[in-house]
C-alpha cells in the first residue's frame, strides 16, 4: 500500500490557512501521517524557522479547500506572529512571499 501524502497544492492551501491569521515568512512541512486508530491526518510543520506546530483533520479532502483558516495553540506561543487584521475566509490569500519547504524536500 502506498503511503498517503499531500500534493504541493494541498500544502499551499495549508499555508493560506495559516497566513490568514499569522504573519508567515517561511514554513517547513516536516511530517504527514494518518492515525490508524482514529483515521485522522496529522501534519507537522515549522513556522519562521523556529516555531513548531501542527494540525489535525478528519479527511484528506479537507486539504483541497484554500478558504479555511486555523488557529495555532497555545495562543501565547504564536502571539508575536498573529496578524492584527485577519484576512476574511472568503478572500484570497497571497502566499507568494512565503518560503515553503514541501514534504519530502
C-alpha positions in Angstrom: 0.0 0.0 0.0 1.3 3.4 -1.0 1.8 5.9 1.8 -0.6 8.8 1.6 0.9 12.3 1.2 -0.2 15.8 0.3 0.2 17.5 -3.1 2.0 20.8 -3.4 -1.3 22.5 -4.0 -2.8 21.0 -0.8 0.3 22.1 1.2 -0.1 25.6 -0.3 -3.7 25.6 0.9 -2.4 24.9 4.4 0.0 27.9 4.1 -3.0 30.0 3.1 -5.0 28.8 6.2 -2.2 29.8 8.5 -1.4 33.1 6.7 -5.0 34.2 7.2 -4.2 34.6 10.9 -0.5 34.8 11.2 2.5 36.7 9.6 4.3 33.8 8.0 7.8 34.3 6.4 8.6 30.6 6.0 7.1 27.2 6.6 8.8 23.8 6.5 6.4 20.8 6.3 8.0 18.1 8.4 5.8 15.1 8.7 2.4 13.9 7.5 0.7 10.7 8.7 -2.6 9.0 9.3 -3.6 7.8 12.7 -4.8 4.2 12.1 -6.9 4.1 15.2 -8.9 7.4 14.6 -8.5 7.7 10.8 -7.4 11.4 11.2 -4.5 13.0 9.5 -1.7 14.9 11.3 0.5 17.4 9.6 3.5 18.8 11.5 5.4 22.0 10.4 7.9 24.6 11.5 7.0 28.3 11.0 9.5 31.1 10.5 12.4 28.7 11.2 11.7 28.2 14.9 8.1 27.7 15.9 6.8 24.1 15.7 3.1 23.3 15.4 0.7 21.1 13.6 -2.8 20.5 12.5 -5.2 17.5 12.5 -8.0 17.0 10.1 -10.6 14.2 9.7 -10.4 13.7 6.0 -7.7 14.1 3.3 -10.1 16.1 1.1 -10.1 19.0 3.7 -6.7 19.9 2.3 -8.3 20.7 -1.0 -10.0 23.9 0.3 -8.0 27.1 0.2 -10.5 29.1 2.1 -10.1 27.6 5.5 -8.3 29.1 8.4 -6.6 27.7 11.5 -5.6 28.9 15.0 -2.4 27.6 16.4 -2.1 26.9 20.1 -1.0 27.8 22.6 -2.1 31.3 21.9 0.9 32.8 23.8 3.3 30.8 21.7 2.1 32.5 18.5 1.0 35.9 19.7 4.2 37.6 18.3 3.3 36.5 14.7 -0.5 36.9 15.0 -2.0 39.3 12.4 -3.6 42.5 13.8 -6.0 42.3 10.9 -7.2 38.8 10.0 -7.8 38.0 6.3 -11.5 37.1 5.9 -12.2 33.5 4.9 -13.9 34.5 1.7 -10.8 36.4 0.4 -7.8 35.0 -1.4 -4.5 34.9 0.5 -1.3 35.9 -1.3 1.5 33.4 -0.3 4.0 34.4 -2.9 6.3 35.9 -0.3 6.3 32.8 1.9 9.3 30.5 1.6 7.9 26.9 1.6 9.7 23.7 2.1 7.4 20.9 1.0 7.1 17.4 2.4 10.0 15.2 1.0 12.3 18.1 0.1 
